[in-house]
Amino acid sequence: MPSRILLAPMEGLADDLLRGVLTGIGGYDWGICEFVRVANSLLPVKTFERICPELRHGGKTLAGTPMRVQLLGSDPPLMAANARRLVSLKPAGIDLNFGCPAPTVNRHRGGAALLNEPELLHAIAAAVRAVVPPEMPFTAKMRLGIADASRAVDNAQALAAAGIDELIVHGRTQADGYRPPARWAAIARLRAAVKLPLIANGEVWTVDDFRNCQAATGCADIMLGRGAIADPLLARRARGETVGGWDQITPAVAAYWQGVRQRVRPEHAGGRLKQWLALLRRHYVPAEALYQRLRPVKTAAEIDRLLVAAGVLRGAFADNVTSWMG
């Protein structure tokens, strides 16, 4: 099937640095940033721009991929007020989060915790719809439910009636967390129950998974999450492109590390890189070797040296590292 391939919002994992390098590798039609938590106030512009710096670049990553902003909250008027401010920043689109399974978020009535309240989902989406102009894409992302999928159709129909343009469905419940398998057949049942374009999400790690998800859900459009981070070439593979291997990934790893080094305190920088390598090693043998080499290392300077030795860091940055080494 012809399809759109989308980059999922991944709290604590895919920040703007990683979104930048992934979309730089290519294959994505659009994506969604990490969620903006709407709790009890009208947020300042700087909060939206901190979570989605792409707002300063026309709502796109540096590679030109449109990035929508996701709002998470449970108060319809407050969500609408924040959406109105967000609209003024001209994002590539606005998305609503009804899928986050994190206990800290759910305890404060956010994300998937609302999936037993289709009336509230409708009220939130309708309030936001009223302030989002028709030409701006307006979507929602939901899981199948809290403990089961018994209210999935009610939730999807409530969001459709509120006027969202498309619905992204992660094929797990809140209780499932990220444990496999994703329930693709349940997404197919939703697709049959709502007259709204559906986008499938969940447990797509390979091209075979991509095709099987399309077949099982009936959805042409697929949103990639952790699978995109584990294989940054997955979107292009799914499009049928002939791509390379680890040599094609290393420039992105180098660019990401340099961005992290500029932004993150040295004592915390290594954790960000190790987190990505821990997923990359699912598909790339050299990533496993590099991960094991970096795993015990504490300092960013030592990671610099090891990345130069491994041929990941090259050019001017590598030359600087070499000079620091004496």
TIRO-604626 format. One record per residue (C-alpha): residue number from 1; residue in three letters; chain; x, y, z. Coordinates in nm, 4 decimals. Layout:
  bavex  mifi  fimar         X         Y         Z
    NUM   ALA      A         X         Y         Z
...
END
This chain:
  bavex  mifi  fimar         X         Y         Z
      1   MET      A    0.0000    0.0000    0.0000
      2   PRO      A    0.1132    0.3598   -0.0524
      3   SER      A    0.1500    0.5078    0.2913
      4   ARG      A    0.2643    0.7931    0.5045
      5   ILE      A    0.5311    0.7144    0.7620
      6   LEU      A    0.5263    0.9216    1.0779
      7   LEU      A    0.7658    0.9654    1.3700
      8   ALA      A    0.6035    0.9047    1.7077
      9   PRO      A    0.6293    1.1270    2.0144
     10   MET      A    0.8563    0.9531    2.2665
     11   GLU      A    0.8806    1.1245    2.6027
     12   GLY      A    1.2287    1.1092    2.7487
     13   LEU      A    1.3688    0.9438    2.4386
     14   ALA      A    1.3181    1.1396    2.1160
     15   ASP      A    1.4021    1.5012    2.1948
     16   ASP      A    1.4596    1.7602    1.9247
     17   LEU      A    1.8242    1.6508    1.8818
     18   LEU      A    1.7260    1.2929    1.8048
     19   ARG      A    1.4269    1.4014    1.5974
     20   GLY      A    1.6666    1.6133    1.3964
     21   VAL      A    1.9082    1.3339    1.3137
     22   LEU      A    1.6327    1.0783    1.2445
     23   THR      A    1.4479    1.3075    1.0051
     24   GLY      A    1.7822    1.4040    0.8543
     25   ILE      A    1.8310    1.0391    0.7573
     26   GLY      A    1.4891    1.0657    0.5972
     27   GLY      A    1.1731    0.8756    0.5158
     28   TYR      A    0.9213    1.0633    0.7343
     29   ASP      A    0.6191    1.2630    0.6226
     30   TRP      A    0.5712    1.4310    0.9615
     31   GLY      A    0.6145    1.3666    1.3299
     32   ILE      A    0.5022    1.4691    1.6770
     33   CYS      A    0.7224    1.6129    1.9500
     34   GLU      A    0.7253    1.5129    2.3159
     35   PHE      A    0.4107    1.6197    2.5011
     36   VAL      A    0.3510    1.9605    2.6563
     37   ARG      A    0.1900    1.9082    2.9980
     38   VAL      A   -0.1073    2.1388    3.0562
     39   ALA      A   -0.1743    2.1324    3.4299
     40   ASN      A   -0.3129    2.4486    3.5884
     41   SER      A   -0.2003    2.7528    3.3927
     42   LEU      A   -0.1642    2.9178    3.0569
     43   LEU      A    0.1871    2.8240    2.9551
     44   PRO      A    0.4370    3.0833    2.8328
     45   VAL      A    0.5681    3.0734    2.4780
     46   LYS      A    0.9098    2.9654    2.6049
     47   THR      A    0.7629    2.6383    2.7365
     48   PHE      A    0.6295    2.5412    2.3951
     49   GLU      A    0.9562    2.6402    2.2281
     50   ARG      A    1.1652    2.4536    2.4847
     51   ILE      A    0.9819    2.1265    2.4230
     52   CYS      A    0.9462    2.1834    2.0497
     53   PRO      A    1.2332    2.4069    1.9289
     54   GLU      A    1.1141    2.3316    1.5768
     55   LEU      A    0.8582    2.6088    1.6364
     56   ARG      A    1.1442    2.8541    1.5809
     57   HIS      A    1.2014    2.7037    1.2346
     58   GLY      A    0.8550    2.7121    1.0852
     59   GLY      A    0.7401    2.4034    1.2752
     60   LYS      A    0.9922    2.1822    1.0951
     61   THR      A    1.3099    1.9983    1.1828
     62   LEU      A    1.6281    2.1261    1.0217
     63   ALA      A    1.5785    1.8546    0.7600
     64   GLY      A    1.2409    2.0071    0.6713
     65   THR      A    1.0119    1.7467    0.8309
     66   PRO      A    0.6924    1.9006    0.9789
     67   MET      A    0.6698    1.8470    1.3554
     68   ARG      A    0.3355    1.8712    1.5322
     69   VAL      A    0.3042    1.9692    1.8982
     70   GLN      A    0.1268    1.7389    2.1416
     71   LEU      A   -0.0792    1.8653    2.4352
     72   LEU      A   -0.1542    1.6528    2.7414
     73   GLY      A   -0.4105    1.7486    3.0031
     74   SER      A   -0.7630    1.6914    3.1342
     75   ASP      A   -0.9211    2.0381    3.1668
     76   PRO      A   -1.1062    2.1309    2.8439
     77   PRO      A   -1.1067    2.5127    2.8846
     78   LEU      A   -0.7408    2.5155    2.9905
     79   MET      A   -0.6428    2.2871    2.7043
     80   ALA      A   -0.8242    2.5204    2.4657
     81   ALA      A   -0.6523    2.8289    2.6075
     82   ASN      A   -0.3107    2.6695    2.5656
     83   ALA      A   -0.4001    2.5445    2.2184
     84   ARG      A   -0.4957    2.9011    2.1227
     85   ARG      A   -0.1534    3.0246    2.2300
     86   LEU      A    0.0134    2.7354    2.0501
     87   VAL      A   -0.1763    2.8170    1.7298
     88   SER      A   -0.0212    3.1647    1.7391
     89   LEU      A    0.3236    2.9986    1.7160
     90   LYS      A    0.2228    2.8321    1.3878
     91   PRO      A    0.3065    2.4663    1.4574
     92   ALA      A    0.2832    2.2099    1.1781
     93   GLY      A   -0.0197    2.0722    1.3612
     94   ILE      A   -0.1635    1.9990    1.7052
     95   ASP      A   -0.2076    1.6549    1.8599
     96   LEU      A   -0.3779    1.5452    2.1821
     97   ASN      A   -0.2200    1.2826    2.4077
     98   PHE      A   -0.4528    1.0098    2.5355
     99   GLY      A   -0.1887    0.7404    2.5219
    100   CYS      A    0.0930    0.8042    2.7692
    101   PRO      A    0.1024    0.5094    3.0154
    102   ALA      A    0.3550    0.6621    3.2591
    103   PRO      A    0.2308    0.6312    3.6197
    104   THR      A    0.3483    0.9815    3.7108
    105   VAL      A    0.1422    1.1250    3.4248
    106   ASN      A   -0.1598    0.9041    3.4883
    107   ARG      A   -0.1739    0.9896    3.8600
    108   HIS      A   -0.2363    1.3502    3.7586
    109   ARG      A   -0.5190    1.2580    3.5151
    110   GLY      A   -0.3167    1.2745    3.1995
    111   GLY      A   -0.2613    1.0523    2.8986
    112   ALA      A   -0.4093    0.7024    2.9025
    113   ALA      A   -0.5694    0.7574    3.2452
    114   LEU      A   -0.8642    0.9277    3.0706
    115   LEU      A   -0.9582    0.6301    2.8537
    116   ASN      A   -1.2538    0.5319    3.0752
    117   GLU      A   -1.4091    0.8747    3.0142
    118   PRO      A   -1.5093    0.9136    2.6473
    119   GLU      A   -1.7274    1.2133    2.7380
    120   LEU      A   -1.4186    1.3927    2.8731
    121   LEU      A   -1.2166    1.3021    2.5637
    122   HIS      A   -1.4929    1.4530    2.3526
    123   ALA      A   -1.5057    1.7692    2.5661
    124   ILE      A   -1.1282    1.8199    2.5443
    125   ALA      A   -1.1099    1.7607    2.1701
    126   ALA      A   -1.4152    1.9766    2.0991
    127   ALA      A   -1.2756    2.2644    2.3075
    128   VAL      A   -0.9429    2.2485    2.1242
    129   ARG      A   -1.1108    2.2060    1.7861
    130   ALA      A   -1.2906    2.5358    1.8430
    131   VAL      A   -0.9599    2.7272    1.8528
    132   VAL      A   -0.7596    2.5340    1.5926
    133   PRO      A   -0.8108    2.6755    1.2430
    134   PRO      A   -0.9464    2.4301    0.9861
    135   GLU      A   -0.6300    2.4466    0.7767
    136   MET      A   -0.4096    2.3350    1.0676
    137   PRO      A   -0.3872    1.9542    1.1113
    138   PHE      A   -0.5557    1.8423    1.4349
    139   THR      A   -0.5083    1.4846    1.5515
    140   ALA      A   -0.5246    1.2704    1.8654
    141   LYS      A   -0.3240    0.9702    1.9789
    142   MET      A   -0.4809    0.7089    2.2045
    143   ARG      A   -0.4250    0.3612    2.3389
    144   LEU      A   -0.6883    0.0897    2.3311
    145   GLY      A   -0.7933    0.1466    2.6912
    146   ILE      A   -0.6769    0.1245    3.0505
    147   ALA      A   -0.7053   -0.2436    3.1461
    148   ASP      A   -0.8827   -0.3654    2.8322
    149   ALA      A   -1.0183   -0.2423    2.5006
    150   SER      A   -1.3865   -0.2438    2.5972
    151   ARG      A   -1.4215    0.1347    2.5575
    152   ALA      A   -1.1925    0.1765    2.2590
    153   VAL      A   -1.4769    0.2268    2.0112
    154   ASP      A   -1.6525    0.4725    2.2449
    155   ASN      A   -1.3322    0.6744    2.2791
    156   ALA      A   -1.2591    0.6758    1.9069
    157   GLN      A   -1.6137    0.7772    1.8206
    158   ALA      A   -1.6066    1.0528    2.0845
    159   LEU      A   -1.2892    1.1994    1.9341
    160   ALA      A   -1.4247    1.1701    1.5818
    161   ALA      A   -1.7472    1.3485    1.6828
    162   ALA      A   -1.5410    1.6276    1.8400
    163   GLY      A   -1.3865    1.7054    1.5023
    164   ILE      A   -1.0314    1.5713    1.4966
    165   ASP      A   -0.8914    1.5141    1.1490
    166   GLU      A   -0.7176    1.1811    1.2092
    167   LEU      A   -0.6714    0.9343    1.4934
    168   ILE      A   -0.3472    0.7571    1.5816
    169   VAL      A   -0.3990    0.4317    1.7718
    170   HIS      A   -0.1281    0.2581    1.9721
    171   GLY      A   -0.2292   -0.1064    1.9815
    172   ARG      A   -0.1839   -0.1597    2.3556
    173   THR      A   -0.3668   -0.0713    2.6749
    174   GLN      A   -0.2255    0.1383    2.9561
    175   ALA      A   -0.1748   -0.1826    3.1561
    176   ASP      A    0.0196   -0.3377    2.8682
    177   GLY      A    0.2838   -0.0659    2.8878
    178   TYR      A    0.5290   -0.1504    2.6103
    179   ARG      A    0.5145   -0.5285    2.6447
    180   PRO      A    0.4664   -0.7153    2.3167
    181   PRO      A    0.2621   -0.7963    2.1292
    182   ALA      A    0.0735   -0.4945    2.0030
    183   ARG      A   -0.2925   -0.5734    1.9404
    184   TRP      A   -0.3149   -0.4876    1.5747
    185   ALA      A   -0.6474   -0.6718    1.5288
    186   ALA      A   -0.8067   -0.4343    1.7791
    187   ILE      A   -0.6967   -0.1403    1.5633
    188   ALA      A   -0.8706   -0.3053    1.2676
    189   ARG      A   -1.1946   -0.3253    1.4701
    190   LEU      A   -1.1664    0.0454    1.5481
    191   ARG      A   -1.1065    0.1250    1.1827
    192   ALA      A   -1.4324   -0.0486    1.0973
    193   ALA      A   -1.6215    0.1428    1.3672
    194   VAL      A   -1.5245    0.5037    1.2935
    195   LYS      A   -1.5417    0.7100    0.9763
    196   LEU      A   -1.2087    0.8743    1.0368
    197   PRO      A   -0.8616    0.8112    0.8942
    198   LEU      A   -0.6691    0.5869    1.1343
    199   ILE      A   -0.2928    0.5603    1.1742
    200   ALA      A   -0.1530    0.2437    1.3343
    201   ASN      A    0.1264    0.2448    1.5918
    202   GLY      A    0.2973   -0.0154    1.8057
    203   GLU      A    0.5636   -0.2877    1.7829
    204   VAL      A    0.6935   -0.2082    1.4345
    205   TRP      A    1.0657   -0.2888    1.4410
    206   THR      A    1.1287   -0.4236    1.0903
    207   VAL      A    0.9971   -0.3952    0.7354
    208   ASP      A    0.8143   -0.7251    0.7874
    209   ASP      A    0.6487   -0.5784    1.0972
    210   PHE      A    0.5544   -0.2712    0.8943
    211   ARG      A    0.3848   -0.4772    0.6227
    212   ASN      A    0.2207   -0.7117    0.8733
    213   CYS      A    0.0847   -0.4161    1.0695
    214   GLN      A   -0.0635   -0.2676    0.7532
    215   ALA      A   -0.2253   -0.5999    0.6662
    216   ALA      A   -0.3596   -0.6694    1.0155
    217   THR      A   -0.4959   -0.3206    1.0816
    218   GLY      A   -0.6024   -0.2176    0.7331
    219   CYS      A   -0.4185    0.1100    0.7915
    220   ALA      A   -0.1923    0.2315    0.5137
    221   ASP      A   -0.0285    0.4909    0.7386
    222   ILE      A    0.2086    0.3767    1.0114
    223   MET      A    0.3666    0.5668    1.2987
    224   LEU      A    0.7102    0.4426    1.4039
    225   GLY      A    0.8257    0.4724    1.7631
    226   ARG      A    1.1113    0.2844    1.9261
    227   GLY      A    1.1590    0.0892    1.6032
    228   ALA      A    1.2668    0.4127    1.4341
    229   ILE      A    1.5314    0.4712    1.6995
    230   ALA      A    1.6542    0.1124    1.6896
    231   ASP      A    1.6881    0.1322    1.3101
    232   PRO      A    1.7104    0.4904    1.1825
    233   LEU      A    1.6902    0.3547    0.8262
    234   LEU      A    1.3601    0.1723    0.8868
    235   ALA      A    1.1368    0.4382    0.7323
    236   ARG      A    1.3404    0.4350    0.4128
    237   ARG      A    1.3554    0.0543    0.4091
    238   ALA      A    0.9748    0.0474    0.4421
    239   ARG      A    0.9543    0.2723    0.1363
    240   GLY      A    1.1515    0.0157   -0.0607
    241   GLU      A    1.4710    0.2164   -0.0807
    242   THR      A    1.8077    0.0485   -0.0981
    243   VAL      A    2.0031    0.1718    0.2010
    244   GLY      A    2.3324    0.0927    0.3664
    245   GLY      A    2.4241   -0.0242    0.7127
    246   TRP      A    2.6190    0.0990    1.0133
    247   ASP      A    2.8376    0.3276    0.8004
    248   GLN      A    2.5244    0.5200    0.7099
    249   ILE      A    2.4242    0.5493    1.0771
    250   THR      A    2.7531    0.6687    1.2258
    251   PRO      A    2.7311    1.0285    1.0935
    252   ALA      A    2.3946    1.0605    1.2690
    253   VAL      A    2.5399    0.9185    1.5915
    254   ALA      A    2.8267    1.1671    1.5688
    255   ALA      A    2.5914    1.4600    1.5043
    256   TYR      A    2.3691    1.3572    1.7934
    257   TRP      A    2.6619    1.3257    2.0333
    258   GLN      A    2.7990    1.6650    1.9342
    259   GLY      A    2.4561    1.8176    1.9981
    260   VAL      A    2.4330    1.6469    2.3355
    261   ARG      A    2.7831    1.7640    2.4285
    262   GLN      A    2.6847    2.1249    2.3576
    263   ARG      A    2.3621    2.1069    2.5574
    264   VAL      A    2.3969    1.8552    2.8404
    265   ARG      A    2.6239    1.8692    3.1429
    266   PRO      A    2.9259    1.6400    3.0871
    267   GLU      A    2.8362    1.4105    3.3754
    268   HIS      A    2.4932    1.3431    3.2215
    269   ALA      A    2.5755    1.3464    2.8511
    270   GLY      A    2.6908    0.9850    2.8284
    271   GLY      A    2.3572    0.8497    2.9441
    272   ARG      A    2.1813    1.0023    2.6465
    273   LEU      A    2.4139    0.8338    2.3963
    274   LYS      A    2.4057    0.4998    2.5774
    275   GLN      A    2.0252    0.5075    2.5730
    276   TRP      A    2.0272    0.5335    2.1935
    277   LEU      A    2.3002    0.2736    2.1486
    278   ALA      A    2.1033    0.0326    2.3680
    279   LEU      A    1.8309    0.0367    2.1025
    280   LEU      A    2.0627    0.0522    1.7998
    281   ARG      A    2.2295   -0.2723    1.9063
    282   ARG      A    1.9072   -0.4606    1.8259
    283   HIS      A    1.9942   -0.4220    1.4568
    284   TYR      A    2.3602   -0.3269    1.4299
    285   VAL      A    2.6460   -0.5452    1.5559
    286   PRO      A    2.8928   -0.2531    1.5724
    287   ALA      A    2.6461   -0.0677    1.7958
    288   GLU      A    2.6543   -0.3584    2.0404
    289   ALA      A    3.0332   -0.3481    2.0521
    290   LEU      A    3.0329    0.0281    2.0969
    291   TYR      A    2.7662    0.0109    2.3666
    292   GLN      A    2.9658   -0.2446    2.5651
    293   ARG      A    3.2773   -0.0307    2.5338
    294   LEU      A    3.1014    0.2860    2.6495
    295   ARG      A    2.8808    0.1292    2.9141
    296   PRO      A    3.1253    0.1581    3.2077
    297   VAL      A    3.2603    0.4978    3.1010
    298   LYS      A    3.1561    0.7904    3.3213
    299   THR      A    3.3080    1.0986    3.1609
    300   ALA      A    3.2076    1.2685    2.8377
    301   ALA      A    3.5738    1.3330    2.7533
    302   GLU      A    3.6522    0.9619    2.7630
    303   ILE      A    3.3481    0.8914    2.5438
    304   ASP      A    3.4858    1.1470    2.2969
    305   ARG      A    3.8129    0.9562    2.2799
    306   LEU      A    3.6446    0.6187    2.2356
    307   LEU      A    3.4197    0.7515    1.9574
    308   VAL      A    3.7230    0.8874    1.7738
    309   ALA      A    3.8990    0.5527    1.8132
    310   ALA      A    3.5898    0.3726    1.6797
    311   GLY      A    3.5780    0.5999    1.3737
    312   VAL      A    3.2409    0.7475    1.4715
    313   LEU      A    3.3731    1.0983    1.5319
    314   ARG      A    3.5615    1.2427    1.2375
    315   GLY      A    3.6599    1.5786    1.0951
    316   ALA      A    3.7111    1.8948    1.2983
    317   PHE      A    3.5452    1.7622    1.6140
    318   ALA      A    3.7664    1.4533    1.6094
    319   ASP      A    4.0709    1.6710    1.5478
    320   ASN      A    3.9831    1.8760    1.8555
    321   VAL      A    3.9422    1.5601    2.0639
    322   THR      A    4.2784    1.4342    1.9410
    323   SER      A    4.4419    1.7624    2.0429
    324   TRP      A    4.2833    1.7400    2.3876
    325   MET      A    4.4314    1.3915    2.4216
    326   GLY      A    4.7755    1.5388    2.3634
END
